[in-house]
Amino acid sequence: MNRRSFFGVSAPALLPLLGGGKASDFLPADKPIVISTWAPNVKANAEAWKVLQAGGAALDAVHAGVQVPEADPDDQSVGYGGLPDRDGKVTVDSCIMDEHGNIGAVAGLEYILHPVSVARMVMEKTPHVMLVGYGALQFALQNGFKKTNLLTDKSKKAWQAWLKESKYDPQATIKNIEQRIKENHDTIGMLALDANGNLSGACTTSGMAYKMHGRVGDSPIIGAGLYVDNEVGAATATGLGEDVIRICGSHAVVELMRSGLTPRDACKAAVERLIKMRGRDRVAQTQIGFIALNKKGEYGCFSLRDNFTMALRTKEKEEVIPSPFLM
Ligand code: ASP
């Protein structure tokens, strides 16, 4: 399989970005820096970069960055155009965390184009940290967000095709992920270190395709899909949310960095923790992947299986780093 079919995007568009996972990819980068889960999110990084380059805050950078796939109808695992749940409803999950430990999240939210903005509003304008379902929608509408139909024709057709078999099999995640990579997208988790040395992160998704209505994955859960500790570093996750939640994945990665591991080794140790806890048989059909960034600007990623990628943007480079993996 060549790089073109691997990433499912045109070679000319991507080849200059490919880093190949050289040792130098994991050396400290000058501030500012932004990293995201998955190759196509070079576009999201570019948006975040505009904020960082202008001396803006990491929080504003990740907020602006993750809005790119949220609004992209071709991205069928985030926001508008996301694949629906098994009842045909597109429900989105999102969270955001800043350098002060401020957090906000929404889960099972329908009809809102930018769930990350609602999550930020939960963080900034309420005494709470998470709103779900109808309550989250009510809050969004009361605060000026407009109702948008997130189900595109393309995703509706995919759901109708799925309905013929209606095979609800969350374990088929590897297949889902290979399919998603071919289609060039997945959940976005984004981490940034700004020029002032502050860290923030955001994570946003439409979650697992054809999930049960009401299912919430790791992505909006602080500690699972995202964690930021401004003293140490930040981490975010993608893959089978149930398995990321099981190990409080992103929090685990940050704590492993606190104990002295590099971002890459911390991500690897979290993946190993899942295997140790569950045994190889139970993780035989799943994929999880982490990316992490520490206070020094060192970054890294690691996944359970092949095919995970991290998108990176610094002053010197814009590239896609294929993740090292265990199985
Ligand atoms: N982590 C997301 C979820 O479980 C999906 C993904 O990243 O593929 O909802």
Boltz pocket constraint, residues with backbone or C-beta under 6 A from the ligand:
constraints:
  - pocket:
      binder: B
      contacts: [[A, 186], [A, 187], [A, 205], [A, 206], [A, 207], [A, 208], [A, 216], [A, 217], [A, 218], [A, 219], [A, 237], [A, 238], [A, 239], [A, 240], [A, 241], [A, 242]]
      max_distance: 6.0
